Amino acid sequence: MALPLLPGYSFNRNLGKEKFHKSQHWSYCNRVSMLVGEDKPGIGGEPLLGQKLKPKYSIFPRGVGNDAPSWVAFDKQVLSFDAYFDEEVPDKNQELYRIRHCKIYFYLEDDTIQVVEPKVMNSGIPQGTLIRRHRIPLPPPDEDQFYTVDYFNLDRDVIFYGRRYRIIDCDQFTRNFLRKMGVRLNPSVNRPDDPYTKERQKLIDSMKPLRPYERFDTLHQFLEHDGHVLRFYGVWDDTESLFGDVRELVLHYFLADDTIEIKEVTPVNAGRDAVPLFLNRQKLPKYAPVGLYQPGTITDRTVLNVFGGLVGNKGRYILDNCKTGAVHQEFYKDCDLRIGSEINCWGRKIVLCDCDEFTKEYYRTKYGVMDFTPIPYKAPPPPKIEKQFPPYNGFGSEEDSLCSCMSLLPKPPQKDFKKFMEKDRQGLESNILRFLAQFITTDPIDKQRKFIISYFLSDDTISVFEPPQRNTGVLGGKFLERSRVPKPEQEPFKSEMSEYYTAQDLYIGAKVCFHGHVFLVVDADEYAFNYMEKHANEFAMASINTILNKLKAIGEPRSREIKQIFAAMDPQHTTIMDYNEFRNVMMNISDGKLSEHEIITVGRYYSIRDKNEMDITFLLAVSQEHLKKSGFENFGQLLASFVYYDRDKYGLLPSNKCRTICKSFRLPIADDLLRALLTAFEDCKEKVNYKKLIDGLNWREHPIPTFQTILLPLQYEDEWSGQPSTLPVKKIKYLPLIQDAFGIEE
């Protein structure tokens, strides 16, 4: 072990106040007579004439080394010495004294000492720590000083609190340390033996058993195989007896003690009492005797009566090594158990048919068995009777009628609560898809009628509303109550559940039939387009990757022709095309294989869109109207609160923090409107300019005219009039489409 200190390193400590000793004398300091101790050195630290300094700690001469404190330089460095002491034993004739061996540990960091006696089994003496770690004073008359490293050497006595310890040896680290300190180590001393322990060991070694005995080593088998159980599956054919049948059994063989336990597998509705065990855990004999043996007949040891009945009733018994009268009985071992073998369980023939994986691995490793082909023993399961439900009778919903057939006490049908929580309205997310549809009919009046189909994603229900139109002669209003709509051409009264319309069945160009009325979906609102494109994995009509793959399959053999068609439609080579022209080209090159919704999806993906910024003026006007009605004028304190949380004084705060501050002031503004306002005043780093926000909300100093709230529409309003937009998009870049779909360079 490397030592952090070189020879000659010195260290001193001051762990507390020094004791005030009796041996003191007077001296002068600055021409003042003072009482000083006799251990005060002279000028320069040199001892005075006739003065002997008593070191309080281990002191080494200064030499080459660092000036680290002792508790750092000698941290976790301990000197270890082997020692012994003799202890008088009163009131015992067998021993007058005993030798007790111990360890002395000297901690270099603070000169503390610890004495530990190793524990000896069955010694009857409390052993362990004899002296706990602390600084030990020297024996009288030097009890004012403490032991240091200078007092330790081999073949030397040390006295701790009146008990004399003899140091006989030390470890290698201690040797190296003391040698580097310049200490000449004495030779090691042999370890003395305790006379009483030595005599007792001789007595034990000379003792012989009075009679020979046999050793049964069952502990090794128990320790090696405790918890290891072989499992076999078997059958017992009891069909020859009255009302007997084939019974399935499970045999457990415990490797720890070679015992066997058998359990019976009782099938459901078997009509038999379920017993805990078919055979209790025991050693199973191979051949069942004609009659049961009396207790004590089969034993591990047999004895002989030497005198017999010659000397009265007295007898002399010795162990029979030859086991002349022993009853030998063979028991089943693990080597007797195999798949296909037959074992005799007290007269019942059990055939082993299969085993588990642990058993197979055990026989592969120990006996090299590789064939574990199971024997079919289970009867084929009866054919599963399919549960048939009566047909729907028309009363209530199909789910309600089905629940009345599932249990004796009818329960209401369970709704998909998880889907309801995920797809219910959350803030600005309405989770309602709205489509514009019209009748497919030859009637000129019904042809002009418009309908708004609303699909609710939370519970897959559909409602149809007809907006009123002037001079049509048709009253608008609710056309279909919100409900689940079954698909047409299904038998109404059947046992199976009907198939209902899903969100994937509604897209632009789709034909749907609601209770005999056929609709053609011609348009959708912006929210429906965005939702379907956002969840493109659920809606194939809005998946741009699926549509591009379809275009590749269509236009791969005629890519050159497609390029010429696009070039002919753009003679100026601007790579930009109107949507109507783009739609005609897509219908031409796809030969009608692309639906109207798919063409709109491609056009929206490659369109040139102007960023539709939120109308901040209208949002502020609506917010001021709410604040004015509630009489909120505390804008100064609101601004001060924003400034307090703005540690950097940049005038910017995160949107979540601004929302929390506004909530703490209880602004009478709806949460959706507040979120829209914060988004409108965010910068590129999603931080809100709160000064502009408060100035815009201050209806006292910066009022907004009321007429603006009437002229401007609210972009986040859920109501849709049903009027189709003029065009889904205006301008489309067709060159990126050609490169993505057909791989044609410009």
Stockholm file with secondary structure:
# STOCKHOLM 1.0

chainA/1-746         MALPLLPGYSFNRNLGKEKFHKSQHWSYCNRVSMLVGEDKPGIGGEPLLGQKLKPKYSIFPRGVGNDAPSWVAFDKQVLSFDAYFDEEVPDKNQELYRIRHCKIYFYLEDDTIQVVEPKVMNSGIPQGTLIRRHRIPLPPPDEDQFYTVDYFNLDRDVIFYGRRYRIIDCDQFTRNFLRKMGVRLNPSVNRPDDPYTKERQKLIDSMKPLRPYERFDTLHQFLEHDGHVLRFYGVWDDTESLFGDVRELVLHYFLADDTIEIKEVTPVNAGRDAVPLFLNRQKLPKYAPVGLYQPGTITDRTVLNVFGGLVGNKGRYILDNCKTGAVHQEFYKDCDLRIGSEINCWGRKIVLCDCDEFTKEYYRTKYGVMDFTPIPYKAPPPPKIEKQFPPYNGFGSEEDSLCSCMSLLPKPPQKDFKKFMEKDRQGLESNILRFLAQFITTDPIDKQRKFIISYFLSDDTISVFEPPQRNTGVLGGKFLERSRVPKPEQEPFKSEMSEYYTAQDLYIGAKVCFHGHVFLVVDADEYAFNYMEKHANEFAMASINTILNKLKAIGEPRSREIKQIFAAMDPQHTTIMDYNEFRNVMMNISDGKLSEHEIITVGRYYSIRDKNEMDITFLLAVSQEHLKKSGFENFGQLLASFVYYDRDKYGLLPSNKCRTICKSFRLPIADDLLRALLTAFEDCKEKVNYKKLIDGLNWREHPIPTFQTILLPLQYEDEWSGQPSTLPVKKIKYLPLIQDAFGIEE
#=GR chainA/1-746 SS CCCSSCTTCCCCCCCSCCCCCSCEEEEEETTEEEEEETTCCCGGGCCCTTCCCCCSSCCCCCCSSCCCCHHHHTTTCEEEEEEEEEEECCSCSSCSEEEEEEEEEEETTTTEEEEEECCCTTCCSCCEEEEEEECCBCSTTCTTSBCCGGGCCTTEEEEETTEEEEEEEECHHHHHHHHHTTCCCCCCCCCCCCHHHHHHHHHHHHCCCSSCCCCCCCHHHHHHHTTCEEEEEEEEECTTSTTCCEEEEEEEEETTTTEEEEEEECCTTCCSCCCSCSEEEECCBSSCCSSCCCTTSSCSCCEEESSTTSSTTCCCEEECSSCTTCCCCCBCCGGGCCTTCEEEETTEEEEEEEECHHHHHHHHHHHCCCCCCCCCCSCCCCCCCCCCCCCCCSSSCHHHHHHHHHSSSCCCCCCCHHHHHHHSCBTTBCCEEEEEEEECSSCHHHHTCEEEEEEETTTTEEEEEECCCTTSSCCCEEEEEEECCBCSSCCSSCSSCCCBCCGGGCCTTCEEEETTEEEEEEEECHHHHHHHHHTTTTCGGGCHHHHHHHHHHHHSTTHHHHHHHHHHHCTTCCSEEEHHHHHHHHHHHHTTCSCHHHHHHHHHHTBCCCCCCCCHHHHHHHHHHHHHHHTCCCHHHHHHHHHHHCTTCSSEEEHHHHHHHHHHTTCSSCHHHHHHHHHHTBCTTSEEEHHHHHHHHCTTTSCCCTTHHHHSCCTTCCCCCCCCCSCSCSEEEHHHHHHHHHCCCC
#=GC SS_cons         CCCSSCTTCCCCCCCSCCCCCSCEEEEEETTEEEEEETTCCCGGGCCCTTCCCCCSSCCCCCCSSCCCCHHHHTTTCEEEEEEEEEEECCSCSSCSEEEEEEEEEEETTTTEEEEEECCCTTCCSCCEEEEEEECCBCSTTCTTSBCCGGGCCTTEEEEETTEEEEEEEECHHHHHHHHHTTCCCCCCCCCCCCHHHHHHHHHHHHCCCSSCCCCCCCHHHHHHHTTCEEEEEEEEECTTSTTCCEEEEEEEEETTTTEEEEEEECCTTCCSCCCSCSEEEECCBSSCCSSCCCTTSSCSCCEEESSTTSSTTCCCEEECSSCTTCCCCCBCCGGGCCTTCEEEETTEEEEEEEECHHHHHHHHHHHCCCCCCCCCCSCCCCCCCCCCCCCCCSSSCHHHHHHHHHSSSCCCCCCCHHHHHHHSCBTTBCCEEEEEEEECSSCHHHHTCEEEEEEETTTTEEEEEECCCTTSSCCCEEEEEEECCBCSSCCSSCSSCCCBCCGGGCCTTCEEEETTEEEEEEEECHHHHHHHHHTTTTCGGGCHHHHHHHHHHHHSTTHHHHHHHHHHHCTTCCSEEEHHHHHHHHHHHHTTCSCHHHHHHHHHHTBCCCCCCCCHHHHHHHHHHHHHHHTCCCHHHHHHHHHHHCTTCSSEEEHHHHHHHHHHTTCSSCHHHHHHHHHHTBCTTSEEEHHHHHHHHCTTTSCCCTTHHHHSCCTTCCCCCCCCCSCSCSEEEHHHHHHHHHCCCC
//
